[in-house]
């Protein structure tokens, strides 16, 4: 039995822009604009040479908007030999890249999961999207608490879709601007939203490839991984999604791209992770995190040692400060002005000091803070 969509709210939710994008990508031809700018005529050529037409209203305020949408869905159903529900779903996705994370485990075949695990699963989906958005802004091994504004705004724009059948599936819609064709104009680069999709698709493919062979051949240089969008943040969320020793599950990720903006390059639209890779990916995350240079790292701690020769214009200070909630030894080269004032006083009176800079791991449990700045005494 075929379903005919007539529900007013469902019809009103159809975007004329998405409908036009859907028709264009399926080889419909634009026939022209209707009088009084009420809409656009689209044409489909049948095998016998006859033509079928539909009208896409200019916007939702057009008086016969609902009737035109209902007629268009009926026409598409006849031509494509698909249900209106399937066609409507594709129309709604026309202006958005869609991500699908599928949790593959024996006890979720009914499409449900324990509430707490479902909440954690969604949190890891968000973490992967945020990691990809950060890498799309600027590739890096590890992104600390300060995320780029462009990345956090992307997360605010992303939409959680309805879960789908097939084990347990979480969908996320990422709105993407349509391609605008204009004589003499050509876009030089993809919009940020599409770059995030491409970054995540590539990063997951690369991570899966190297994780599967890491035990035998090791992993490439961390800089090479980060250039491909693989960060410690991404690895940690993937490892957590695959589960712990007690509860493990395979996960697959699929991508479909907005038809309003065709993909200009070959992209892997499917990656599957075996639960066996969880500990390996966790170790890759650890390596990426520990060897990363952390930009604008705020260091708070006690000055445990000062060293400066009389002829030097700078000195070396050692601060015992917290890094990832563990106290570590951090070496800092400090200008004479801060050395003789703030740091000397902090060392003498056993006061805490705060500063920021670029944090690097040197060896073992020792770190170095480069370009240290913003020194401040923390009085009790």
C-alpha positions in Angstrom: 0.0 0.0 0.0 1.4 3.4 -1.0 1.4 6.3 1.4 0.1 9.6 0.2 1.5 12.5 2.1 -1.2 15.2 2.8 -0.4 16.2 6.4 -0.3 20.0 6.4 2.6 20.3 8.9 4.7 17.8 6.8 3.9 19.6 3.6 4.7 23.0 5.1 8.1 21.7 6.2 9.2 21.1 2.6 11.7 23.7 1.6 11.3 25.0 -2.0 15.1 25.4 -2.2 15.6 21.7 -1.2 12.9 20.6 -3.7 14.6 22.5 -6.5 18.0 21.0 -5.6 16.5 17.5 -5.6 15.0 18.0 -9.0 18.2 19.4 -10.5 20.3 16.5 -9.3 17.9 14.1 -10.9 18.1 15.6 -14.3 14.9 17.6 -14.3 15.2 20.7 -16.5 14.2 24.2 -15.4 11.4 25.3 -17.7 11.1 28.9 -16.6 9.5 31.2 -14.1 5.8 31.5 -13.6 3.9 34.8 -14.0 3.9 37.1 -10.9 7.0 35.2 -9.6 4.7 32.5 -8.0 7.2 29.7 -8.7 9.2 27.8 -11.2 8.3 25.2 -13.8 10.4 22.0 -14.0 10.3 19.6 -16.8 11.0 15.8 -17.1 11.3 14.1 -20.5 9.7 10.7 -20.8 11.1 7.9 -22.9 8.5 8.5 -25.6 9.5 12.1 -25.9 6.6 13.6 -23.9 7.2 15.9 -21.1 5.9 16.0 -17.5 6.0 19.2 -15.5 5.8 20.1 -11.9 5.7 23.6 -10.2 8.0 24.5 -7.3 6.4 27.4 -5.4 8.7 30.4 -4.9 8.2 30.2 -1.1 5.8 29.0 1.5 3.6 32.1 1.3 2.3 31.2 -2.2 -1.5 30.5 -1.9 -1.5 27.0 -3.5 1.8 26.0 -1.9 0.5 22.8 -0.3 -1.4 21.7 -3.5 1.8 22.2 -5.6 3.9 20.2 -3.1 1.4 17.3 -3.0 1.1 17.2 -6.8 4.9 17.2 -7.1 5.3 14.3 -4.7 2.6 12.3 -6.6 4.4 12.9 -9.9 7.8 11.9 -8.5 6.3 8.8 -7.0 5.0 7.8 -10.4 8.2 8.5 -12.3 10.7 7.1 -9.8 8.5 4.2 -8.7 9.4 4.9 -5.1 7.2 5.7 -2.1 6.5 9.4 -1.2 8.0 8.8 2.2 11.4 7.8 0.7 11.3 10.7 -1.8 10.4 13.2 1.0 13.3 12.0 3.1 15.7 12.6 0.2 14.2 16.0 -0.4 14.7 17.0 3.2 18.4 15.9 3.0 19.0 17.8 -0.2 20.7 20.8 1.5 22.5 18.8 4.3 25.3 16.3 4.6 24.0 13.4 6.7 26.2 11.4 9.0 25.0 8.0 10.3 26.7 6.2 13.2 25.5 2.6 13.5 26.1 0.7 16.7 26.4 -3.0 15.8 25.8 -5.3 18.7 23.6 -8.4 19.1 21.2 -6.9 21.7 20.2 -3.7 19.8 18.5 -5.4 16.8 15.2 -4.0 18.0 16.5 -0.4 17.6 16.8 0.4 21.3 19.7 0.8 23.7 20.0 1.4 27.4 19.3 5.1 28.1 22.7 5.8 29.7 24.7 4.1 26.9 22.6 6.0 24.3 23.5 9.3 26.0 27.2 8.3 26.0 27.0 7.3 22.3 25.5 10.7 21.3 28.2 12.5 23.4 30.9 10.6 21.4 29.2 11.5 18.1 29.4 15.2 19.2 33.1 14.8 20.1 34.0 13.4 16.7 32.2 16.2 14.9 33.9 18.8 17.1 37.3 17.2 16.5 36.8 17.2 12.8 35.6 20.8 12.9 38.7 21.8 14.8 40.9 20.0 12.3 39.1 21.7 9.4 40.0 25.1 10.9 43.6 24.1 11.5 45.0 20.5 11.7 46.5 19.6 15.1 47.4 16.6 17.2 45.3 17.7 20.2 42.7 20.4 20.8 42.6 21.6 24.4 39.6 23.2 26.1 39.8 26.4 23.9 38.2 25.3 20.6 38.1 27.6 17.6 35.0 29.7 17.4 34.2 28.5 13.9 34.2 24.9 15.2 31.9 25.6 18.1 29.5 27.5 15.9 29.4 24.5 13.5 28.4 22.2 16.4 25.6 24.7 17.2 24.3 24.5 13.7 24.4 20.7 13.4 21.1 18.9 13.9 20.4 15.6 15.5 18.1 13.6 13.2 15.7 10.8 14.0 17.2 7.4 14.8 16.9 4.8 12.1 16.3 1.1 12.1 19.2 -1.3 11.6 20.7 -2.1 15.0 20.9 1.4 16.6 21.6 4.3 14.3 22.2 8.0 15.2 21.9 10.5 12.4 23.2 14.1 12.3 22.3 16.6 9.6 24.9 19.2 8.7 23.3 22.1 6.7 25.5 22.9 3.6 25.1 26.0 1.4 24.0 25.1 -2.1 26.2 25.7 -5.2 25.4 29.0 -6.8 26.0 29.1 -10.5 26.8 32.5 -12.0 28.4 33.4 -15.3 32.0 34.5 -14.7 32.0 33.3 -11.0 33.5 30.1 -9.7 33.9 29.2 -6.0 37.5 28.8 -5.0 37.0 26.4 -2.1 34.3 24.4 -0.4 32.3 26.0 2.4 33.4 25.2 6.0 30.4 22.9 6.6 31.4 20.6 3.7 35.1 20.8 4.7 34.1 19.3 8.1 32.3 16.4 6.4 35.3 15.7 4.1 37.7 16.0 7.1 35.8 13.5 9.2 35.3 11.0 6.4 39.0 11.1 5.5 40.2 11.1 9.2 38.1 8.0 10.0 39.3 6.2 7.0 43.0 6.9 7.8 42.5 6.0 11.4 40.9 2.7 10.6 43.7 1.9 8.1 46.6 2.6 10.5 45.0 1.2 13.6 44.5 -2.1 11.8 48.2 -2.3 11.0 49.7 -0.4 13.9 50.7 -3.5 15.9 52.8 -4.9 13.1 54.2 -1.8 11.4 53.7 1.0 13.9 52.0 4.3 13.0 53.2 7.1 10.8 54.6 10.4 12.2 52.1 12.2 14.3 52.3 15.3 12.0 51.2 13.1 9.1 48.2 11.8 11.0 47.1 15.3 12.0 47.4 16.5 8.5 44.8 13.9 7.6 42.5 15.2 10.3 43.4 12.5 12.9 43.7 14.1 16.4 43.9 12.7 19.9 40.3 14.0 20.5 39.0 12.0 17.5 40.8 8.9 18.6 39.6 9.1 22.2 36.0 9.5 21.1 36.2 6.6 18.6 37.9 4.3 21.2 35.2 5.2 23.8 32.5 4.6 21.2 33.8 1.1 20.6 33.6 0.3 24.3 35.6 -1.0 27.1 36.7 -4.6 28.0 33.3 -5.2 29.6 31.1 -4.0 26.8 32.4 -3.9 23.2 30.6 -3.2 19.9 31.5 -2.6 16.3 30.6 0.8 14.9 30.2 1.9 11.3 29.9 5.4 10.0 28.3 6.4 6.7 28.2 9.7 5.0 25.7 11.0 2.4 26.3 14.4 0.8 23.9 17.2 0.1 22.6 16.9 -3.5 22.5 20.7 -3.6 26.3 20.7 -3.5 27.8 17.7 -5.3 31.1 16.3 -4.0 34.0 17.4 -6.3 36.4 14.6 -5.2 36.3 10.9 -4.5 35.5 10.4 -0.8 35.1 7.2 1.2 31.5 7.3 2.4 31.7 4.3 4.7 34.1 3.2 7.5 33.6 0.3 9.9 35.6 -0.1 13.1 35.9 -3.5 14.8 35.7 -3.4 18.6 39.1 -5.1 18.7 40.7 -1.8 17.6 39.6 0.1 20.7 42.8 -0.4 22.7 45.0 0.3 19.7 43.1 3.5 18.9 43.3 4.5 22.6 47.1 4.2 22.4 47.3 6.3 19.2 45.3 8.9 21.1 47.8 8.8 23.9 50.8 9.3 21.6 49.1 12.2 19.8 48.2 13.9 23.0 51.5 13.5 24.7 53.6 14.7 21.7 51.3 17.6 20.8 52.2 21.3 21.1 49.3 22.8 23.1 48.6 26.3 22.0 47.8 29.0 24.7 48.2 26.5 27.5 47.5 28.0 30.9 50.0 26.8 33.5 49.4 27.2 37.2 51.8 25.9 39.9 54.7 26.5 42.3 58.2 27.7 41.2 60.5 24.9 42.5 63.8 26.1 40.9 65.5 29.1 39.4 68.7 29.2 37.4 70.3 32.2 35.7 74.0 33.1 35.2 75.0 36.7 36.0 75.8 37.6 32.4 72.5 36.2 31.0 69.5 38.3 30.1 67.1 35.4 30.7 66.9 32.5 33.1 65.4 29.1 33.5 62.5 28.5 35.9 61.0 25.2 36.8 57.3 25.2 37.7 55.5 22.2 39.2 52.1 22.5 37.6 49.1 20.5 36.6 48.9 18.9 33.2 45.8 16.8 32.6 45.1 16.8 36.3 48.6 15.5 37.2 51.5 17.6 38.5 54.4 17.7 36.1 57.8 19.4 35.9 57.7 22.3 33.4 60.8 24.2 32.3 60.4 27.9 31.2 62.9 30.3 29.7 62.0 33.6 31.3 63.1 37.2 30.5 65.1 39.1 33.1 62.2 41.4 34.0 59.9 38.5 35.1 62.7 36.4 36.5 63.9 39.1 38.9 60.4 40.1 40.0 57.4 37.8 39.8 59.2 34.4 39.7 61.8 35.3 42.3 59.1 36.5 44.7 56.9 33.4 44.0 59.9 31.1 44.7 61.0 32.9 47.8 57.5 33.2 49.4 56.2 29.9 48.0 53.4 31.5 46.1 51.6 30.0 43.1 52.1 31.7 39.7 50.1 31.6 36.5 51.2 32.1 32.9 50.5 30.7 29.5 52.4 29.6 26.4 52.9 26.7 24.0 53.4 23.5 25.9 55.7 20.7 24.6 56.6 17.4 26.1 60.4 17.1 26.3 61.0 13.6 27.7 59.5 11.3 30.3 57.4 13.5 32.6 59.2 16.8 31.8 57.6 19.5 29.7 58.7 22.9 28.3 56.5 26.0 28.0 57.6 28.1 25.0 56.9 31.8 24.6 55.8 32.1 28.2 53.8 35.2 28.8 51.2 36.8 31.1 52.9 36.0 34.4 50.8 36.6 37.4 51.2 36.0 41.2 48.3 34.2 42.8 48.1 35.5 46.3 46.6 33.3 49.1 
